[in-house]
Amino acid sequence: MKKFIIATFATLGLVACASQKNEQKILVLYYSQTGATESVAKEIQKQLGADIAKIDLENPYDGDFNATIARCQEEMKTSKFPALKPLNINVKDYDIVMLGYPIWFGTYARPIASLVQEQKFEGKKIVTFCTFGSGGLQTSTSDLKAALPNAEIVEGYGVRTARIGSIEEELNRFLIEGGYKDGEIEPLPPFGKHETVSPEDIQVFNEACGDYQFPLGTPVDVAKRQTPIGTEFEFTVKSQDMNRKESKATIYVTKTKKQGAKAEFTQVVR
């Protein structure tokens, strides 16, 4: 009888912990310029059943790429922030905020800079997600940590705009691994030892990166791992920075087992 009581209390304790976790209120809050970040935000909202809110501007960027870049550069130069429309939610009502944005100039888009001027997110857990041409999840998360010292900032999920079609499966893994969603997934193995690239490795790299609009560098070594859907590659590349000094970066590439699948690069980490 005593063992039964102890087991019962242990079970109740587990249920209480699960209930406490499930009681955490999650908000998906995002800014999207082209619709790519919005696609990720809506997929997160769908998988979590969370509330969702969009960040809108009083004077929106007009959507033309060159005009947006020019305006953003001017705002950065003059330390101006685009005015935001009032949010239709109260951030204070939520425990976790999934904060999404496109990457501009290597960090979060300018409207997010406006947001962190208005909302300090004290005591909140902020989980970042972003879309980009090549990378920026790590740098933007680091910049948010500096801008919001009284919030817990967690590096989340990033995806190249060219790979938006892959988000459903990747977000499912991310949300389960992060404990934001119930479910079971097969753990990914660690990458193996880095070794000098072979001609076959270079072929994979060129297949994934050869048609990118900017040069990404020359691969010098690579580590690999087998996943449930294919092979992932972690390339170290050498390139030159804007001052023509030699620099290194890490480029991640994936190639699925599907017949005829082309290797794709998933992100650059500098």
C-alpha positions in Angstrom: 0.0 0.0 0.0 2.9 2.3 0.9 4.5 1.7 -2.4 1.3 2.3 -4.2 0.9 5.7 -2.5 4.5 6.7 -3.3 4.0 5.7 -6.9 0.7 7.6 -7.1 2.3 10.8 -5.8 5.2 10.3 -8.2 2.8 10.0 -11.1 0.8 13.0 -9.9 4.1 14.9 -9.8 4.8 14.1 -13.4 1.4 15.1 -14.4 1.8 18.4 -12.5 5.1 19.1 -14.3 3.5 18.3 -17.7 0.5 20.5 -16.8 2.8 23.4 -15.8 4.7 23.1 -19.1 1.4 23.0 -21.1 0.2 26.1 -19.2 2.9 28.3 -20.5 1.4 30.7 -23.0 3.2 31.1 -26.3 3.0 34.0 -28.7 4.3 33.9 -32.2 5.3 37.5 -33.0 6.8 38.3 -36.3 7.7 40.9 -39.0 7.7 39.8 -42.6 8.7 41.9 -45.6 8.2 39.4 -48.5 6.0 36.8 -46.9 8.8 34.3 -46.3 9.0 34.9 -42.5 5.2 34.9 -42.4 5.2 31.4 -43.8 7.5 30.2 -41.0 5.4 32.1 -38.4 2.2 30.5 -39.5 3.7 27.0 -39.6 4.9 27.5 -36.0 1.5 28.7 -35.0 -0.1 25.8 -36.6 2.1 23.2 -35.0 1.8 24.7 -31.5 -1.7 26.0 -31.6 -0.3 29.3 -30.2 -1.5 32.9 -30.6 0.0 34.9 -33.4 0.5 38.6 -34.1 2.2 40.5 -36.9 4.4 43.6 -36.6 3.2 46.3 -38.9 4.7 49.7 -39.8 3.0 53.1 -39.8 5.0 53.8 -43.0 5.7 50.4 -44.6 8.7 49.7 -46.8 7.3 49.7 -50.4 8.5 46.2 -51.2 11.1 47.2 -53.9 14.4 45.6 -52.9 16.6 48.6 -53.8 14.3 51.1 -52.2 14.1 49.1 -49.0 17.9 48.7 -48.8 18.4 52.4 -49.4 15.9 53.4 -46.7 17.2 50.9 -44.2 20.8 52.1 -44.7 19.7 55.7 -44.2 17.8 54.7 -41.0 20.9 52.9 -39.7 23.2 55.9 -40.6 20.9 58.4 -38.8 19.9 56.1 -35.9 16.2 56.3 -36.8 13.7 53.6 -36.2 10.6 53.0 -38.4 7.4 53.7 -36.4 5.3 50.6 -35.5 1.6 50.3 -35.4 0.3 49.3 -32.0 0.3 45.5 -31.4 -3.1 43.9 -31.1 -1.9 41.8 -28.2 -0.3 42.4 -24.8 3.1 40.8 -24.7 2.9 40.7 -20.9 0.2 38.0 -21.1 2.7 35.5 -22.5 5.5 33.4 -21.0 7.3 32.6 -24.3 7.6 34.8 -27.4 8.6 33.2 -30.6 10.1 36.2 -32.4 10.5 36.1 -36.1 12.1 38.4 -38.7 14.1 38.5 -41.9 17.9 39.1 -41.8 19.0 42.5 -43.0 22.6 43.5 -43.1 23.6 40.5 -41.0 21.1 40.9 -38.2 17.4 41.3 -37.4 15.4 43.6 -39.7 15.0 47.2 -38.8 11.4 46.9 -37.5 12.7 44.6 -34.8 15.1 47.3 -33.7 12.0 49.5 -33.3 10.3 46.7 -31.3 13.1 46.3 -28.8 12.9 50.1 -28.2 9.3 49.8 -27.2 9.2 46.3 -25.6 11.9 45.3 -23.2 10.4 41.8 -22.7 11.5 41.7 -19.0 11.4 38.2 -17.6 10.2 36.7 -20.9 11.7 33.9 -22.8 12.4 35.0 -26.4 13.0 32.2 -29.0 14.3 33.6 -32.3 13.4 32.4 -35.8 14.4 34.0 -39.0 14.6 33.8 -42.8 17.8 34.7 -44.8 19.7 34.5 -48.0 22.7 32.8 -46.5 22.7 33.1 -42.7 22.3 35.4 -39.7 20.5 33.4 -37.0 23.5 33.4 -34.6 24.5 37.0 -35.1 20.9 38.3 -34.8 20.3 36.2 -31.6 23.5 37.6 -30.1 22.4 41.2 -31.0 19.1 40.6 -29.3 20.8 39.4 -26.1 22.7 42.7 -26.0 19.6 44.7 -26.7 17.3 42.8 -24.2 19.5 42.1 -21.1 16.5 41.4 -18.9 15.0 38.7 -21.1 16.1 35.1 -21.8 17.1 34.9 -25.4 17.2 31.5 -27.0 18.7 30.8 -30.4 15.9 29.2 -32.4 15.3 28.3 -36.1 16.7 29.8 -39.3 16.0 28.9 -42.9 17.1 30.2 -46.2 14.3 31.8 -48.2 15.1 29.4 -51.0 14.3 26.4 -48.7 10.9 27.5 -47.4 9.4 24.3 -48.7 11.4 22.3 -46.0 10.0 24.1 -43.0 7.3 21.7 -41.9 9.6 18.8 -41.1 12.4 21.0 -39.8 10.1 22.9 -37.5 8.6 19.7 -36.2 12.1 18.6 -35.1 13.1 22.0 -33.7 9.9 22.4 -31.6 10.1 18.8 -30.2 13.8 19.1 -29.4 13.2 22.5 -27.7 10.4 21.1 -25.5 7.8 23.4 -27.0 5.8 20.6 -28.6 5.1 17.0 -27.5 6.3 14.2 -29.7 9.2 11.8 -30.4 12.0 12.1 -32.9 15.1 10.2 -33.6 18.1 12.1 -32.2 20.6 13.4 -34.7 24.2 12.0 -34.4 27.1 14.4 -34.0 29.2 15.4 -36.9 32.3 13.3 -37.5 35.9 14.4 -37.6 36.8 17.1 -40.1 38.9 15.8 -42.9 40.4 17.4 -46.0 37.8 17.6 -48.8 37.9 15.0 -51.5 36.9 15.6 -55.2 33.5 14.1 -54.3 33.1 16.5 -51.4 33.9 19.5 -53.6 31.4 18.3 -56.2 28.7 18.2 -53.4 29.8 21.7 -52.3 29.6 23.1 -55.8 26.3 21.5 -56.5 24.9 23.2 -53.3 26.6 26.5 -53.5 27.6 27.1 -57.1 24.6 29.0 -58.2 24.4 31.3 -55.2 24.6 35.0 -56.2 27.7 35.8 -54.1 30.9 33.8 -53.8 31.0 31.7 -50.6 34.6 30.7 -50.6 36.7 27.6 -51.1 36.1 24.5 -49.1 39.1 23.1 -47.3 37.7 20.5 -44.9 34.4 18.8 -44.1 32.7 16.7 -41.4 29.6 14.6 -42.1 26.8 12.9 -40.4 24.0 10.5 -41.6 20.5 11.6 -40.7 17.1 9.8 -41.2 16.6 11.8 -44.4 20.1 11.9 -45.9 23.6 13.2 -45.3 24.6 16.6 -43.8 27.9 18.2 -44.5 29.8 20.8 -42.3 32.3 22.5 -44.6 35.0 24.9 -43.5 35.6 27.4 -46.2 38.3 30.1 -46.8 37.3 33.4 -48.3 38.1 37.1 -48.2 36.2 39.7 -46.2 35.3 43.2 -47.4 38.8 44.4 -46.6 40.3 41.5 -48.6 41.6 39.8 -45.5 41.4 36.1 -45.4 38.6 34.8 -43.3 36.9 31.4 -42.5 33.3 30.4 -42.3 31.3 27.3 -41.8 28.8 26.3 -44.5 26.2 23.6 -43.9 24.9 21.5 -46.7 22.3 18.8 -46.8 21.5 16.1 -49.4 18.5 13.9 -49.0 18.1 10.3 -50.0 15.4 11.1 -52.6 16.3 10.0 -56.1 17.6 12.9 -58.1 17.8 15.2 -55.1 20.2 18.1 -55.4 22.5 19.1 -52.5 21.4 22.3 -50.9 23.3 24.6 -48.6 21.2 25.5 -45.5 23.2 28.3 -43.8 26.5 30.1 -43.5 27.9 30.8 -40.1 30.6 33.4 -39.9 
